[in-house]
Amino acid sequence: MAAQYLTPEQDEKIRQWERWNRNYFIFAFVALTIILVFSSQLGLSSGESWGPLGVLIAALITPIIVLQLKLACPACGQKIGWQAKLMAPDQCKTCGTFLRSRD
């Protein structure tokens, strides 16, 4: 059986997801670092309660989960987001398609 690869259009969809995922991760990491370092000065943390700080952290983390849930193999439609980290996996575990174009 010959190896299956994505079409250039399918490959572009995967690369677009990777760009969004990577860029949002960098933004969220920087934002979380700033928020956690300056939370007491910004009045977000009282020391005993998460309050607004917890809401901000949840708001920053939720899109990461949504991005992971959104990624699907363009060839078979199987959700593959949890196989990914910042980048899409090399191959779909369900259909065996390599998640890049042949060229």
DABEL-V548279 format. One record per residue. N is the residue number from 0. SS is DSSP state (H for helix, E for strand, C for the rest). PSI is psi in degrees with one decimal (* if undefined). OMEGA is omega in radians with two decimals (* if undefined). Layout:
N|SS|PSI|OMEGA, N|SS|PSI|OMEGA
This chain:
0|C|129.2|-3.13, 1|C|147.2|3.11, 2|C|139.2|3.13, 3|C|138.1|3.12, 4|E|164.9|3.12, 5|E|154.2|2.98, 6|C|161.8|3.10, 7|H|-35.1|3.12, 8|H|-43.0|3.11, 9|H|-39.7|3.12, 10|H|-41.1|3.13, 11|H|-37.0|3.09, 12|H|-41.9|3.12, 13|H|-44.8|3.14, 14|H|-36.3|3.09, 15|H|-44.0|3.09, 16|H|-43.3|3.14, 17|H|-41.9|3.11, 18|H|-47.9|3.12, 19|H|-46.1|-3.11, 20|H|-48.8|-3.14, 21|H|-48.1|-3.10, 22|H|-41.1|3.12, 23|H|-38.5|3.12, 24|H|-44.7|3.11, 25|H|-46.4|3.11, 26|H|-47.7|-3.10, 27|H|-39.2|3.12, 28|H|-47.3|3.12, 29|H|-45.6|-3.13, 30|H|-45.2|3.12, 31|H|-40.3|3.12, 32|H|-47.7|3.14, 33|H|-45.7|-3.12, 34|H|-44.9|-3.11, 35|H|-37.0|3.14, 36|H|-40.7|-3.05, 37|H|14.2|-3.06, 38|C|-40.0|-3.12, 39|C|-36.9|3.11, 40|C|-30.2|3.13, 41|C|-4.1|-3.14, 42|C|23.8|-3.10, 43|C|-19.8|-3.08, 44|C|130.4|3.11, 45|C|-2.4|-3.13, 46|C|-29.7|-3.13, 47|C|-23.1|-3.07, 48|C|145.2|3.08, 49|C|-36.7|3.09, 50|H|-129.1|-3.11, 51|H|-27.5|3.12, 52|H|-42.3|3.11, 53|H|-39.4|3.12, 54|H|-43.3|3.12, 55|H|-43.7|3.13, 56|H|-44.1|3.11, 57|H|-39.4|3.13, 58|H|-32.1|3.11, 59|H|-30.6|-3.08, 60|H|-31.4|-3.10, 61|H|-45.1|3.12, 62|H|-28.5|3.09, 63|H|-43.2|3.11, 64|H|-43.2|3.14, 65|H|-43.7|3.12, 66|H|-40.0|3.12, 67|H|-40.4|-3.13, 68|H|-25.1|-3.06, 69|H|-28.5|-3.04, 70|C|125.4|3.10, 71|E|151.6|3.07, 72|C|124.2|3.14, 73|C|-23.1|-3.10, 74|C|-43.1|-3.06, 75|C|-11.5|3.12, 76|C|-2.2|-3.14, 77|C|136.3|3.10, 78|E|126.0|-3.09, 79|C|9.5|-3.07, 80|H|-37.5|-3.11, 81|H|-12.7|3.01, 82|H|-18.6|-3.06, 83|C|157.5|2.96, 84|C|-107.4|3.02, 85|C|-25.3|-3.10, 86|C|157.1|3.10, 87|C|151.6|3.08, 88|C|163.1|-3.12, 89|C|-30.9|-3.03, 90|E|143.5|3.07, 91|C|127.3|3.14, 92|C|-22.6|-3.09, 93|C|-53.5|-3.06, 94|C|-10.6|3.10, 95|C|3.6|-3.14, 96|C|134.7|3.03, 97|E|131.5|-3.02, 98|E|56.2|3.01, 99|E|161.5|3.11, 100|E|162.6|-3.05, 101|C|-34.4|-3.08, 102|C|*|*
